[in-house]
Each structure stands twice: as structure tokens, then as C-alpha cells.
Amino acid sequence: MAEEKPEVMVLEEEKAMTDEKSEVMVLEEEKMIDNGVGKGCIHRALTSETATNLIRSVDAFLFDCDGVIWKGDKLIDGVPEALHALRLLGKRLVFVTNNSTKSRKQYARKFVSLGLDVSEEEIFSSSYAAAMFLKLNDFPRDKKVYVVGEEGILEELELAGFTGIGGPDDGKKTIQLKSNFLFQHDKNVGAVIVGLDQYINYYKLQYATLCIRENPGCLFIATNRDAVGHLTDLQEWPGAGCMVAAVCGSVQKEPVVVGKPSTFLMDFLLERYQIDTSKMCMVGDRLDTDILFGKNAGCKTLLVLSVMYPILFSYQENSIHVINWRCFLKFFLVKEVLVILHIKDLLYHYHHELIQHQEVGFFAANLGFIWGDFLAAS
């Protein structure tokens, strides 16, 4: 039996804009709404026709991993079926993650351990992007790279022919703040890469600071600036942006960011796959990285609400409620964005053409469009 589709409710306009704590309901389907920001916008719920058009118009789907494919080491429900179905349709799948703790080889092993058939060539991590940035910019091979991060960055540096130091080993080191103590660092470090690092400590911060401040021409590279990440299945954890912010505060300098939403990673993807961005769809759970990454490049975008959902929305009695409109409006100043709760929902309206047996069932908890500043949910 098919799951009952959520009811669509009408936004109480003035309360929504003046009181963050007021109960705000979602826009009425196919109605003209005027709140002074998006006057005259038409909002449409996703239909079989629009879902079919979306899938048929895309040649490549770019997937974030943490919060979209998995949370920690737990696979998100429906992912294997959705990925398999898209492959049956002849779609190219690419996995683009800002999590730099693993190399592409390590991520390939993780996919296999979770029962997903994904090759190393289909994976683009920010650890790989950092190594490729150095390679494409002719970083001297005789220079070293100091890593505030984990094994993923060190392994990608080694594979690219560079010497990386620091990483998890320096997480075990301590310092003593006492008189006549001079902290020594390698004067041959030509770049500092900062990524997600569960072993970050004062030693690493001082080492990175001295390299960037005192070594002439030393590059300051950040894998990404994500504030938080789905490092386990039950909760979010501080992201690489926290480590990057700590170094920024010390050196008073901004880094070169190579992960999402940086255009560097997209340029690299375009060179590799030779697919027009209008034929790509970026699927992610963060507006400020995944969706912005896709929008900046001209891709179609698909937002999975595993991160923003508890912050912005309340899902009760088969309806979607916006619970923080000021935050909602701040992030949703974009053109058309498709919104779902899980990637399996993408195929809800399309599964009749996709799979002959209906009992496979891709049931959507919520499918809708964001157009301008508003949400319309079916």
C-alpha cells in the first residue's frame, strides 16, 4: 500500500517574518504568494512529469557522502537501491566528499564494506583535491607539506609524489610552555594543509602557524570549511572549518579552499568527465557547501534534508512546518532547488518507468521545489 502523501498547508505570512518561534506552515500548493520578497512566485509540488524530466535531463549525479550516503559507518536506508537504479538508467555516478580523513583508496574500501559497488575513479575527496592542487600548481618536489589532518591527506600526498609530515603522529606530541623554550619547525615546509583532524592539538597549531608565518611563500590550504559533519550515525561533530578557523585566527590569513564549494574541484571534475554542468545534478545535505557548489557551476541541485531538516523544519502528521524562517530565508536565496529527505525519494515518482515491480517501492516522505525564498511541499 502506497504511503499517504503529506498535506500541503498555507504559510501564515506576517508571523513567519516577525517571530522566529511562531508556528509557520508551508506554502499552499500552486498558489501565488506575496511576502514582499518573492512576489508573484508560483510554487509547484514535484509530479511524475517533473521528476521524469529531471532524471532524463541529467547525465551525471554528483553525491556528497556524509549525511547523504552514510552517517558514520551506517548506510542510509534506500541508498543501494537508488544508486543501482540510477546505474540501470545509464547515469554516471560521482561521489564528492569534503571529508579529508580518508584517501580515495580508503573510501573505495569503505564503499565495498557497506556493500556498494563504487570504484576509486568515481570518488573525489578533498584530500585528493589538496594533493591535485599542489600538483597542478607545480609545487616543488623538494619542499615538504605539513598536515593538520589525518591519514587521507598524507596518503594522497604520497601518491602524488609529495612529502607530507605531521598528521596523526603529531597528535601524540605535547609542548611545555616554560622559560627559554623555543619551538622548532622545519624550514623546508612549503605548504600547510588543514583538514578534519580528530587529533588536533596545541602542538599542531603552533607548527602550522610558524610554517605559514616564517617560511617564505608557504601556502595555506584548507580542504574545506564545513562547520560540522556526520561523523557518526547519532549526531554531528565539529567539522574541518573549526580546525581551519583556529589556524586562521593564529596566522591572520585566509586559506585557499580546494573542497566544496570551491570551483577548483568542479573544474577538475569537468576536465575528467567532459560533461556539461547543465547535465549534472549535485546531491547534498548542506546548502552552504553542496548546493552552493552545484549552483556556482550551473548544475541542477538536490538537497537532502538530513542536516537542515532538524534545524529548519518540523515534520508532523504528514506535513512540513518551517520552524525558523529567518534562517530559512537566509539560506534559500537561490533559484530552483529540489528537496527530499533521502536520496531514495528522488525515484518516488519515477519508479514505474525505472523498475517493473512496484513492490520495490521508493516512497517519498517529502518531495518539493524551493523556488526563490519559499518551500512548497507535496
N, C-alpha and C positions, 0 to 999 in steps of 0.2 A: 504493500500500500504506500502510495507516494506521500511524502511529508507535506503537511499543510503549509502553504506559503504565508509568510508574515503579512499582517495587515499593515497598510500604509497610513500614517497619521499626519495631522496637519500641524505645522510649526506655529507656535504662539510667538509672533514676531517681536513684539516690544520686550517681553520678558527675556527672550533669548539674548538680546543685545545689551540689556541693562543689569541682569542679575545672573552671575555665573552659576549660582546654586539653584536657580529655578528649574523646574522640570520643563524640558524643551522637547517637543515632538518633531518627528521627521516630516519633511515636506509632503504634501499631498501629491500623489502620482498624477502626472500630466496636467498640472495646474500652473498658472502664471503667478510668480511670487515677486513681490516688491518689498525689499527691506532697505532700500537706499544704496545697496552695494551692487546687487546683481539684478537690476530692474529688467523685467521682461524676459528672464531666462526660462526656458522650458526644460523640465526635468523628466527623464524617461526611465522607467524601470527596464532592466535587461529582459529581452524577449528571446525566443528561439532564433528569430531573424538576426537580431543584433549580435548574439553570441556566435552564431554561424558565420556572420560577416567578419567578426573579429578573428576567429580561428583561421578562416580561409585567407585573410589578408596578411597573416604573419607566417614568415618562413622560419624564423628562429625565436625561441623563447629563452630569455636570459633569467636564470633563477638565482636569487640570494639563497644562502643555506641556513644559517642560524635563524630560527623562527619561521622559516618557510618550508624547508625540507625536514629539518630536525630541530629539537630543543635539547641541547647537551648531546647525549648518546641515545636519545629516544626519538625514533622516527615518528613524524606527524601522520596521523590517520589519513589514509587515502592517497598518500604520495606515490607509492609504487604503481598503483592502478592508473593514476593520472599521467605519470611520466611514460608508462608503457603505451597508453592510448595515444598520446601525442606523437610518440615514435611511429606508431602504426599509421598515423596520418602523414608521415614523411617530414615531420618538423625537426629541425636541428635544435638540440638542447645544449645550453651552455650554463655552467654554474660559476657565478661570480661572487666571491665572498670577501669581505673585508677582514675576516678573522685570519690573522697572520701567524697563529701559533703552530700551524702545520704547513708543510710544503705541498705541492701538487701530488707528489707520490704518496705522502701520508694521507691526504684527502681521498685519493683513489682507493686506498686500503680501507678507509672508514666507510666509503660508499659500499664497497664489497661486503664489509662486515654487517651492514644494515640490509643486505640483500638487494642492492641497487646496482644495475649494470651501467656504470659510468666510467669512461676511460680518462686517463690523465690528461689527454689532449682536450677534453671537454671542460676542464677545470681551470679557472683563473682566480688565484688568490692574491691578496695584497702583498704577501711575502714574495710571490713570484714577480709582481709588478715592481716592487722595490729593486729587485735584482736586475730586471729588464731596464729600469730607468737608468741605473748606473751603466749598463752595457751599451744602451743606445746613445748615451751621452759621453762615451769614451772615457769612462773613469779609469785612471791609471792602475794597471795591474799590480804595480809595486806598492800601492797605497793600501792601508787596512781600513776596515769598516767596523766601527763599534756599534754593537747591537743592544739596545734596551728592548728586549723582546725574548722570544723563545726559539725552539729548535727549527721551526718552519723557516724563519728568516735566514738562519745560519746555513741550513741545507740548501736553500735556493741560491745563496751567495756562492757556496762551494760549487754547485752545478754550473753556475755562470762563470766560474773561474776567478772569483774574488776571495780574499782572505777576511773572514769575519772573526771578531773577538767579542768577548762579553757574553751575553745571553744568560742561560740558566746558571752556568758556573759562577758568574759574578753575583748571583743571588745569594750565595753562601758566604760572601765576603762581608766583613764589617770594618768600621773605622773607629778610631778613638779620637775624640775632639780634645786635644791637650796641647799644652805649650810646645812650641818648636816642632810641630807636626806639619810636614809638607806633603800633600797628596800628589803622588806621581802619576802621570799618564803618558801614553805612547804618542810621541810627537809625529809619528808617521801615519796616524789615523787621518784619512781624508774625507770621511763621511760618517755621520751618525744616523742610524735608522732607529726610529722609535715606533714600536707596535704594542699590541696587547701583551702584558707581562705580569703574570701572577707572582713572579719572584722579584718585582721591583723593590728597590731599597735605596737607602741614602748613598751607598757606595756608587751605584749605577748613576744616580742623578748627578753626583759630583763629577764622575768620569765623563759623562756626556757633556756636562757644562764646560769643563776645561777643554775638551776637544774642540767644541764649537767656538768657544771664546778665543782660544790661544793658538790653535793650529791654523795657519794661513789658508784661506779658501776652503775650509772644512764645510761640507754640505750638511744640511739639517733636513732629513727626510722623514715624513710621517707616513705610515701605512694607511692610516685613516684617522678620523676624529670622532668616531662613534662614542656617544656618551655612555651607553650601556649595551649589553649583549646577552643573548640567550645561551649562556654557557652551561646551564643545567636545565632540566625539564621543569623544575618547580618555580624558578624565579630568575630575574635578571641580575646581572653583575656589572660592576664598573667596566667600561669599555676602554679601548685604546686612547680615546680622547682624553681620559683622565691622566694617563702617562704622558701624553703629548703636552697637555696643559702644564704639567709640572715642569717639564724641561723648558717650555716657552717662558714660564714665569721666571726661571733662573737666568736664561740667556737673553731675554728681552728681544726675541727674534721669532718670526713666523716660519714654519717649515714648508717645504714642497710636499704636497699631499699627492700620493700616487694611487690610492684606492678610491672607491666611490665617495662622493660624486665627481671626482676629478675626471677631466676629459682625457687624461693620459691613458687610462685603462680602456676607454672606449675606442680611442684611436688605434690602440694595439689590437683590439678585437676586430675592428673594421679591416685592418690590414690582413689579419689572419683569415677571416671568413669571406671577405668581399661580398657582404650582404648590405643592401641599403638600409639605413636606420628606420625608414618608414615601414620596412618589412620585419622589424624586430619588436618584441614586447618584453619589457623589463618587469619581472615579478619580484616584489619585495615587501618587507614589513615595516620599512622606515621611510617616511616622507622626505626627511632631510638628507638621506643618502641614496637609497634605491630609486625612489620615484624621481627625485631631482636629477639623478644620474641619467635615467631614461629620458626625462623631459629635455635636459640640456642637449641631448644628442638627437632629439627628434623621434624617439621611439614611442610606440604605444606603451602604456604603463598599466600595471595591475597591482593594486595594493591589497596585501593580505593583512587582516586586522589583528594579528596575534600580539603586536606591540601597542599600536594606537588604540585598539579596541577597548581595553580596560581604562585607558586614560580619557577617551573622548566619548565613548558610547556605553549605554546600558541596554543589554538585550533581555527583555522581559516579555513574557506572554506573546511570543512571536512578533514582537515589534522592536524597532530600533529607536532608542532615545539618545539624543545628543545631550551629554551631561556637562560639557564645558565648551560653550560656543565661542568664547574669546580665543581659546586655544585652537579650536576647530577652524575658525576663520583665518587665524594667523598662518596655519599650515596649508590650507586648501585654496590658496590663491593661484591655482593652476587651471589649465584648460580641462579637457575631459580625462578623467581617471576612472578606471573600473575598480570596484571594491568588492572583495569577497572575504569570507572568514578563513577558508582553507583553499589551497590550490585545486583540490578535487572539485570545488564548486564551479570552477571555470567551465567544466564539461557538463554541468547540470542540464542546460537547455540544448546541448549538442549531442547527447549520448545516443539518441535514436539513430543518427547517421553514423555514429562512431562505432558502436558495438551492437550486434544484432540482438543480444539477450538483455532485455530491460532489467532483469533482476540484479545485474551488476550494480546499478543504481548509483549515480553521482547526485546526492541530494544537497541542495543549497540551503544553508541557514539564512544567507542574505546575499542577494546579487543586486547591484545597482550602479548608477553612474554618479560621479561627482562632476558637476558642471559649474565652473566659476567658483562660487563660495559655498555651495549648498550640497546636501546629500539627499538623494532620492532612493528609497529602498523599496524593493518589492516585498 
